[in-house]
C-alpha cells in the first residue's frame, strides 16, 4: 500500500516513476521473485507496458544484471551478484569471511585477506584482512581499488571472468603502470589466465607490490558469478617452497568454504533462487 501526503502550497504531487526508478523496480522484482519470469508476467505485476518492460530488460541484459534463459524468461545475472557481494559482507557472509580468515591465519601464520570484485569498475577492493602474530607481515591496503591484472588476488578473479571482459580491462589498464612489472602481450596473458582457471588458484611473487608473495582463489555466489577472492599474503623473504603446496590447499579449502557461505547468503536473500513469493510484490 502506498501512502501519500496531501498536496500543499509547498508540496508537489509525485509524478510518474522515472526511467531509473522503473529499472530498479524491474531488477528488484526479479530478485524477489525467486524464479525466472517472462516479460509479460513482469510487466503485469509492475503495471508497466510490455514494451517498456522489454526495453528495460534489454538494457539490464546488456550489462549482465539480468540474463535471458533459452525459454525467453529472465532472471538475475552475474553482475548483480558481484555487486551484491560487498553488501553481503555486512551480513551473514561477513561472518563467514571472518571465520574463514581466522582459520587461514591460524593454519599458516600469515596474513589472510578477502577481496571483493567490483563489477561496475572491473577492479578489486580488499575489504577484510586479518594479520598474523608475526613481527613482520604484509598489510593489504583496504582504502583503494586495485587492478585485476596484477597479483594472485586480481588474477584469481580475472580468470573467472568472460574473456571479452578481461580483454577490455587489459586494453584499459595494460599501460597504467599499476603493478611492479610490464604485462605480457595479450596472448601470453590469456594463457596465464587459462592456467589459473584450470588449477583454481593463482600464485604471485612481487607482481602487485615489490617484496610480497600471495596465493589466492576465487569465491563464487553462483558458478557463473565470481564475487571475490580469498587468500594469503606474506613477505617474499619468508616464502618456503616446501610449504607452498600446503598453503595452496588451505586457500582452496577456504575458497570452497566461503563459496558455500556466499551461496547461502544470497539464497537467504532470495537472490535469484527458487522459493520467492512473487504474488506479494507491489506494482
Secondary structure, 3 states (H helix, E strand, C coil): CCCCCCCECCECCCCCCCHHHHHHHHHHHHHHHCCCECHHHHHHHHCCCHHHHHHHHHHHHHCCCEEECCCCCEEECHHHHHHHHHHHCCCHHHHHHHHHHHHHHHHHCCEEEEEEEECCCCEEEEEEEECCCCCCCCCCCCCCEECCCCHHHHHHHHCCCCHHHHHHHHHHHCCCCCCCCCCCCHHHHHHHHHHHHHHCCEEEECCCCCCEEEEEEEEEEECCEEEEEEEEEEEHHHCCHHHHHHHHHHHHHHHHHHHHHHHHHHHHCCCCCCCCCHHHCCC
